[in-house]
Amino acid sequence: MTRLDWVSRAGGPVRGDIAVPGDKSVSHRALMFGAIAEGTTHIRGFLEGEDTRATAAILGKLGVRFDTPAPGERVVHGVGLHGLRGTTEPLDCGNAGTGMRLLAGLLAGQGFDATLVGDASLSGRPMRRVTDPLGQMGAQIDTHDGKPPLRIHGGRPLKGITYHSPVASAQIKSALLLAGLYAEGTTEVIEPHPTRDYTESMLKAFGWPIEYSPGKAKVQGGHALRAVDVDVPADFSSAAFFIVAACVVPGSALRLKGVGLNPRRTGLLAALELMGADIAVENERHSGGEAIADLVVRHRPLHGVALPLDIVPDMIDEFPALFVAAACAEGMTTIRGAAELRVKESDRIATMANGLKACGVMIDELPDGAMIRGGPIGGGSVDSHGDHRIAMSFAIAGLVATAPITIGDCANVATSFPGFVELANGVGFNLGPALPP
């Protein structure tokens, strides 16, 4: 991937009515469930990002046919639970940790061998949290010291287990539930804290019997998935950057349309409201089992808080943006209980702390979070380490900084948010490519 650097400069108020791209988590799952369902699934609002396209390409290599009537749409011609076909080619997940972990569960129950690979960033991310419990079910998955590539041996009969997950992770839960579709008996996942229930609600929508409640999910093997149409809501994690920008830039008033508000996903709203943000939820409705609404965000000065531990798992992907909000708030913001951030696309605690320090922000890094004292943000150069959420977060910081912020290694933004720069500049950002030295 060609290296891309950005420069973010002070801009005007963040204003307008926008729709951010479709939810990545829902898009991944709709592809997978549509692929192994009986019948044809029509997906609308599909995220046209590199991560989701990588998942579609993998399923295509396994014998699933897709049509693309228009951008943001996919028609999935399901092959049924046992209709996937093996290939000797490596299956490239790119930068998609969600894709790799969920596909590990899906492929563990197949009759053929498969190898999942990823880019340099994904190849450094831990996979034992998924491969170990899949091994308890009977799967055989070889790793490189617990990291990709994943070599999945086919033809291994799976048996259901009850798994008490040591960490709250929707990806772990989803991988085991997908394997549970192919397992003998009952597969149950019990979490230390409830995580997003996209997989559970989509299994139910596709007609698979499932029992679930916050923190627990249980499926039995031996049933079938029946194709349904899926309307993908706007991705809350993508909306998060605009929510924070409108909160911190004086004079801002922004409407974000049709945002998915799964309660296990929206901890950022609770955090910002504790900090004094002005966020209104309007036009609430449901689609495909998911809550959707418009969010109207207006600037209001923020103040620091000690973030409650119970909302941390519900905003794990939004922390880079919250770090910027904290840097703009009056007083101290303390974040604890977020050690999971250290094993994302980058070590997000260290990467955000180093970047904010480079821009003059007072921040103390903690093993599981940070203490951030709000104040002026200066200009500087930061390295996103190829992490799309870090890059977009510092784009927000540049809006309110006293001098330009150069953000290094931004090409991976296209993996989750195609068109971010154009959409951002359309509502008041001042973001462009950095000129070569």
Stockholm file with secondary structure:
# STOCKHOLM 1.0

chainA/1-437         MTRLDWVSRAGGPVRGDIAVPGDKSVSHRALMFGAIAEGTTHIRGFLEGEDTRATAAILGKLGVRFDTPAPGERVVHGVGLHGLRGTTEPLDCGNAGTGMRLLAGLLAGQGFDATLVGDASLSGRPMRRVTDPLGQMGAQIDTHDGKPPLRIHGGRPLKGITYHSPVASAQIKSALLLAGLYAEGTTEVIEPHPTRDYTESMLKAFGWPIEYSPGKAKVQGGHALRAVDVDVPADFSSAAFFIVAACVVPGSALRLKGVGLNPRRTGLLAALELMGADIAVENERHSGGEAIADLVVRHRPLHGVALPLDIVPDMIDEFPALFVAAACAEGMTTIRGAAELRVKESDRIATMANGLKACGVMIDELPDGAMIRGGPIGGGSVDSHGDHRIAMSFAIAGLVATAPITIGDCANVATSFPGFVELANGVGFNLGPALPP
#=GR chainA/1-437 SS CCCCCEEEECCCCCEEEECCCBCHHHHHHHHHHHHTSBSEEEEESCCCSHHHHHHHHHHHHTTCEEECSSTTEEEEECCCTTCCCCCSSCEECTTCHHHHHHHHHHHHTSSSCEEEECCTTGGGSCCHHHHHHHHHTTCEEEEETTEEEEEEESSCCCBCCEEECSSCCHHHHHHHHHHHTTSBSEEEEECSSCCCCHHHHHHHHTTCCEEEETTEEEEESSCCCBCCCEECCBCHHHHHHHHHHHHHSTTCEEEEEEEECCTTTCHHHHHHHHTTCEEEEEEEEEETTEEEEEEEEECCCCBCCBCCGGGGGGGGGGHHHHHHHHHHSBSEEEECSCGGGGGSSSCHHHHHHHHHHHTTCEEEEETTEEEEECCCCCCEEEECTTCHHHHHHHHHHHHHCSSCEEEECCTTHHHHCTTHHHHHHHTTCEEEECCCC
#=GC SS_cons         CCCCCEEEECCCCCEEEECCCBCHHHHHHHHHHHHTSBSEEEEESCCCSHHHHHHHHHHHHTTCEEECSSTTEEEEECCCTTCCCCCSSCEECTTCHHHHHHHHHHHHTSSSCEEEECCTTGGGSCCHHHHHHHHHTTCEEEEETTEEEEEEESSCCCBCCEEECSSCCHHHHHHHHHHHTTSBSEEEEECSSCCCCHHHHHHHHTTCCEEEETTEEEEESSCCCBCCCEECCBCHHHHHHHHHHHHHSTTCEEEEEEEECCTTTCHHHHHHHHTTCEEEEEEEEEETTEEEEEEEEECCCCBCCBCCGGGGGGGGGGHHHHHHHHHHSBSEEEECSCGGGGGSSSCHHHHHHHHHHHTTCEEEEETTEEEEECCCCCCEEEECTTCHHHHHHHHHHHHHCSSCEEEECCTTHHHHCTTHHHHHHHTTCEEEECCCC
//
